[in-house]
Amino acid sequence: MRVLVDLTIVPIGVGVSLSKYVAACERVLMDAGLEIYLHGNGTNVQGEWDQVFAAIKDCHQVVHEMGAPRIFTTILCGTRIDREESLSDKIRSVEEKLSGYST
């Protein structure tokens, strides 16, 4: 089953700069062959359920290996079986509805 996930992994106890941990997780997700979209508060991930959640586990492992004693993670996920839909499909649908909109 395909899943779309909005993932935010926050290492705790490592200071205020988190970009090296984010970069490490992005590498894990890319190495897993997942389609990802980094955004300001996390990463959108799409792929097969088992592959996505295995990669999230690997992200936790890597961040712990980097010295984070604790990790707080939020995962929003959605599945759909009536048709296949990608993250870019969802974005394009909203952008089409916004075309021509002005304030």
Secondary structure, DSSP 4 states (H G I P E B T S, - for coil): -EEEEEEEEEEESS-S--HHHHHHHHHHHHHTT-EEEEETTEEEEEEEHHHHHHHHHHHHHHHHHTT-SEEEEEEEEE--SSS---HHHHHHHHHHHHTT---
